[in-house]
Amino acid sequence: MTPVVDGGLRRFRRPGDVQGAGLRAARDQMHKAEQQLPRLLEEISQTALAADPVMLYSSLHVLDAMRRSSQPGHVMLGSDAMVEFYGGLVTAVPADRVLQRLGADFHPQALFDLDRLLREYARAESLAHQAKVLREGAADKQTSVLHMLQMEQRFDRMQGYPAQLRPIFEEITAPLADASRAVLGFALHQALEAAAVYHARQTARLGEVMTEFENASALLAPSAGREQRVQVAATLTAGVATFGASPVEDDLPGVLTTELNAPHEEMTRLVAALTTPLGSQPALKTLGDTNSLRRRPVIGLDTPRSLWARPGDFIHEALDWAADACRDHSDLLKSFDKQRQNGCEELVRRSLAAVFGETYVHHGATYPDPGNPDVDVLVAMPGAVIVVEAKGGRFTDPARRAAPDRVNKKTREFVDKALAQNARTIAYLDSGKGTLRSRNKKRLVLPDHLPAAVSVIVTLERVDPFATHLPDGGKRSAEPKDGTWLVTLPVRTPAS
């Protein structure tokens, strides 16, 4: 019971009253946040256009990187998404308005004002999304999946760590080098190479700037007051973010040609495929909208000038970019999707073989049930049996935006079908028939008295809501009785 004073008399209020009051206060705060979003967007636009929107975008990436390098991951969740969103807003403005301000002098305070406004917008978006979740409730797992996807679309940009993501991208795109070069005028795998060398170039540049500012700050007399020390620190931070930011390049393809020793015409086509031009996204209004800059991270100013502000982050979107690059070429896209599935299975096989040994790991084994089904990867040894269904399919943009019909379709593909396939395989193994054949049709000799099988689904895409809830898409004919692990490929590769 909680004591309260009413008219000078002390009485007790029931805990339920306190909870109800807290819930009403939370709802009021969420409603206020929803109302603040248009005002914050207008202030972001005014602050940017009063300075240099393009260079503010580049400097914000440095400021964000400085924080991300020193703060825990959960503290910085969504910070990179907010900078990306701001960049999208810049490309939503007519090109002439942005170009008029290019190179304009502005006070460093504009950087901190814009950073503050973006953080306020992020908090308001988060509260608005929480209000939406409260209004809709969570009647079933599928609804919870939609809510999680909506949150991820707004704030989560990390697919894994570079050491995990790079071998996946290379496994899928390297075999398509000749085909993609013939169709697109460049090889798909060159995109990640270009991002890596340009990131290294900009990291070296930033390191030199930080050294210069550290040397300069060492010459300053110690500040006596706290306010003065804060001012000096802010000035130094703004200086590093300004002078260490990626520059507008007059010939980005030429830079990459030199760094990669590649043909200039190939790099020109590659940069074009990576570019979101100014003025090309007039419909972008909210954080939940699809932002081209997420996958095409180079801002195209005017021919031939461009800006690639944070090439190191491209690795998280590289596979989706590659799919977009192939989209208008049906044969190439078909080959790409096939290689996604083949690569997913091979990387799973390789990972498990590194743990259990090649002898006990089988890829593509078949068994004589109707339809001659296969097992993507099977581990069969005296102490362990693991049945793996690998899903290399793409998780499309509408599904990422939590369109219910698209999410339901992907649920059936990634979860329902995989569970039914694993259940069928485990039932066959439990039957004791054991007549499995390898990919080259040879009979597999499995150990006697195999233990109960562990069911695993591995997705090439990171889809945390599926792993959390294992939703039912309505096409689940069976599922393993002892449960299933659903994991994403980046956390299962040998590099991890």
QUIHU-V789051 format. One record per residue. N is the residue number from 1. OMEGA is omega in whole degrees, 0 to 359 (none if undefined). Layout:
BEGIN
N/OMEGA  N/OMEGA
END
This chain:
BEGIN
1/182  2/180  3/174  4/178  5/182  6/180  7/179  8/180  9/177  10/175  11/181  12/178  13/182  14/179  15/180  16/178  17/179  18/180  19/179  20/178  21/178  22/179  23/178  24/179  25/179  26/180  27/177  28/179  29/179  30/179  31/178  32/180  33/179  34/180  35/183  36/188  37/180  38/179  39/180  40/177  41/179  42/179  43/177  44/180  45/181  46/180  47/182  48/185  49/174  50/180  51/175  52/187  53/184  54/182  55/172  56/178  57/180  58/180  59/178  60/178  61/178  62/179  63/179  64/180  65/178  66/180  67/182  68/181  69/185  70/184  71/176  72/184  73/184  74/179  75/185  76/180  77/177  78/182  79/179  80/177  81/180  82/177  83/177  84/179  85/178  86/177  87/176  88/178  89/177  90/180  91/175  92/180  93/176  94/188  95/184  96/179  97/179  98/183  99/177  100/184  101/182  102/181  103/180  104/174  105/177  106/181  107/180  108/180  109/179  110/179  111/181  112/177  113/180  114/178  115/179  116/180  117/179  118/177  119/176  120/178  121/179  122/178  123/180  124/177  125/180  126/179  127/179  128/178  129/176  130/178  131/178  132/179  133/179  134/181  135/185  136/183  137/179  138/185  139/181  140/182  141/182  142/178  143/177  144/177  145/180  146/180  147/179  148/179  149/178  150/177  151/180  152/179  153/181  154/196  155/188  156/181  157/186  158/177  159/183  160/178  161/182  162/180  163/177  164/188  165/185  166/180  167/177  168/180  169/182  170/179  171/184  172/189  173/183  174/179  175/181  176/186  177/183  178/182  179/181  180/178  181/180  182/184  183/188  184/184  185/174  186/177  187/183  188/184  189/180  190/182  191/181  192/175  193/179  194/179  195/182  196/183  197/179  198/176  199/178  200/179  201/181  202/176  203/177  204/178  205/180  206/178  207/179  208/180  209/180  210/178  211/179  212/181  213/176  214/177  215/180  216/181  217/178  218/181  219/181  220/175  221/179  222/180  223/184  224/185  225/181  226/182  227/179  228/179  229/178  230/180  231/179  232/180  233/179  234/180  235/179  236/179  237/179  238/179  239/179  240/181  241/181  242/185  243/178  244/181  245/175  246/182  247/167  248/181  249/175  250/182  251/179  252/176  253/179  254/177  255/181  256/176  257/180  258/184  259/185  260/184  261/183  262/178  263/183  264/181  265/177  266/180  267/177  268/179  269/179  270/180  271/177  272/180  273/179  274/192  275/168  276/184  277/171  278/177  279/186  280/182  281/183  282/182  283/182  284/184  285/186  286/182  287/181  288/180  289/174  290/183  291/181  292/184  293/179  294/181  295/179  296/197  297/178  298/176  299/178  300/182  301/171  302/185  303/1  304/189  305/180  306/181  307/172  308/193  309/186  310/184  311/182  312/180  313/184  314/184  315/181  316/182  317/189  318/181  319/177  320/175  321/181  322/177  323/178  324/180  325/181  326/194  327/183  328/182  329/192  330/181  331/179  332/179  333/178  334/178  335/179  336/180  337/177  338/180  339/173  340/181  341/180  342/180  343/179  344/180  345/183  346/180  347/175  348/179  349/182  350/180  351/182  352/178  353/178  354/180  355/189  356/182  357/183  358/185  359/188  360/184  361/185  362/183  363/175  364/177  365/179  366/176  367/192  368/168  369/178  370/183  371/180  372/184  373/178  374/177  375/184  376/176  377/179  378/170  379/181  380/180  381/186  382/184  383/185  384/170  385/179  386/177  387/186  388/170  389/182  390/181  391/182  392/183  393/180  394/173  395/194  396/180  397/178  398/177  399/177  400/179  401/176  402/171  403/190  404/182  405/180  406/178  407/179  408/178  409/180  410/174  411/179  412/182  413/187  414/187  415/187  416/182  417/181  418/178  419/180  420/179  421/179  422/179  423/180  424/180  425/181  426/178  427/178  428/179  429/181  430/181  431/179  432/181  433/171  434/180  435/178  436/178  437/180  438/180  439/178  440/171  441/177  442/181  443/179  444/176  445/182  446/177  447/176  448/173  449/178  450/176  451/179  452/184  453/172  454/181  455/180  456/170  457/177  458/177  459/175  460/177  461/172  462/179  463/184  464/180  465/177  466/180  467/182  468/191  469/186  470/185  471/181  472/180  473/177  474/180  475/184  476/182  477/179  478/175  479/181  480/186  481/181  482/177  483/184  484/170  485/172  486/183  487/179  488/187  489/182  490/180  491/183  492/183  493/182  494/182  495/182  496/none
END
